[in-house]
Amino acid sequence: MNVAISNTSDKPIYQQIFEQISAQILKGEIEVGFSLPPIRQAAKELRVSIITVKKAWEELEHNGLINTVTGKGCFVADISTHNMLEKRNEMILIQMTEDVAYYKSLGLTFDEVVELMKKVY
């Protein structure tokens, strides 16, 4: 598990943690059954508050990416390849919906967004 926190990002720290760990799970970099570090340990290693890590872990569980076993910890959920692709696409659509709303608020047209996306991609 590799997480890099940016204090200059507009995204909350818990969101940064959630996005990075979820991406690693969905790409298979973190395997099924992997035990995430306890919340206190992760908070200490990342130099963030316990509440921040707890919120990231809750988001991971809410999205079906980890399971919590009382008294044992949090483990990467057993997600089939098909379900993993569905989960990835669902998360992408959520992010894209937020992004498109922002682009619309700036007055960009669909074609302008596509052209900018081509430059970035």
N, C-alpha and C positions, 0 to 999 in steps of 0.2 A: 504494500500500500504506500503510494507516494503522493503527498499532497503539498502543494505550494500555495501559501496564503499571500494575497496582495492587499496591503493596507490602503492602497490608492485606488482600488477597484470600486466601482459604484455598487457592486453586488455585495450583499451581506456576507460575512465570513462563513456562516453556517451553509449558505447557498453555494459558496465556492467549494467547501468540503464535500457537500452532497454531490455536486456536479462532477467533481474529479473522481470520487470513489465510484459513483454510478457509472461513469464512462469506463473506468477500469474493469468493473464487473461485467458490463455489457460487451466489452471487447474481449473478455476472457482472460484478462491480465491478472485478475483476482479470481481464483477458482472457487467452485461450489464447495461449501463446507469450511472455507477459510474463516478463522476466528478473528473478528475485528478486535483491536485492543480495547480494554475497558475504557469507559468514558473519561475517568480521571486521568488515566495514563495518556490517552490520546490528547486530552486538553493540555497536559504538561508538555508533551512532545511538540505540539503545535503552538504552544505558548498562547493559548486562547482560554476563554472561560469554559467551565464545565457545562454551563447552560448552552453555550454555542455548539459544543460537540453533541450534547444530548439532542438538540434540535435537528442537527444533521442526521444523527442515527434514527430519529423518529421519522424523518423524511424518507430515508432509505427503506425503513420498514413499511411505511405507508405506501410506498411505490412497489412493494413486493420484492425488493432486492435483497433484504436480509430478514432473518428470523431471530427473535429474542427467545432464549431459553432461560427461564428463571433460575438464578443461581449458577448459571454456566456461562452466559454471555451472549453475544450477537454473532451470528454466522451467516455467510453468504448463502442465499436461498438456492434451492435446486430448481433452476428455470430451464425448461426445454429450449432448444435452439429456436423453434417456432415462436414460443412465448417471449423469448429474449428479443427477437426481431420486432414483435408487436410492441413490447415494452419500450424498446429504443425509439420506434416510430411515434409512439404515444408521447414520449418525453420531448421528441423533436417538434411535434406539432404544438405542444404547449409553449415551447420556447419561441417558435416561429410566430405564433399568434401574438405573443407579447411584442416581438420585434416588428411585425407588420403594423400593429397599432401605433407604435412609435414612429415608424416611417410615414404613416398616414398623417400623424399629428404634425409632421414637418412639411406636409403638402406634396410628398413624392408620389408620382404615378407608378403604376405597376411596371411599366416599361423602364422607368428610371431605376426602380429597385432591382430589376433583372440585370440591367447593365452594370450597376454597382456590384451586384453579387458576382457577375462574371469576372470583374476585375479582382475581387477578393479571393474567389475560389481558384 
